[in-house]
Amino acid sequence: MDLEKVLTQLREELANLDAAILSLERLQEVSGSRRRGRQPRVVSGVANAASGGPQPVAGEPSGEDA
């Protein structure tokens, strides 16, 4: 068994793993940050459904005044 060859392969694998970890950390930073602006309609629709129903829209009558 050639130990130098094994050590070289392990160092290469370590470099590959370091690069993969770094890429995943960068991806997590980008996807973890909140974007500015209004949410897309699909996202806000999911949030409304989870809260128990549609939220009143500004400027529309709510129907509760009658």
Buried (B, 14 or more C-beta within 10 A) or exposed (E): EEEEEEEEEEEEEEEEEEEEEEEEEEEEEEEEEEEEEEEEEEEEEEEEEEEEEEEEEEEEEEEEEE
